[in-house]
Amino acid sequence: TDAFAPVVTAGFTYDFNEKWFAVGSVSYAHLQNESKITVINENTGQTLINSKADVEINPILAYAGIGMRF
């Protein structure tokens, strides 16, 4: 099924001087959904596999970088 996953992000930028800077961020997403799989033999119409699973994904993503302005 379709699902909606909100994402929360917090980050910063720090200037060392006019040329050099650092950036960083942390993001969190929460996805919860249900997956159903049904396999049917097309010749006989018999159901071969019927499966249902709950899917929950909670990634935490971190980013850090150093940059230079031209």
Helices and strands as residue ranges (DSSP letters): E 7-15, E 20-29, E 31-40, E 47-57, E 60-68
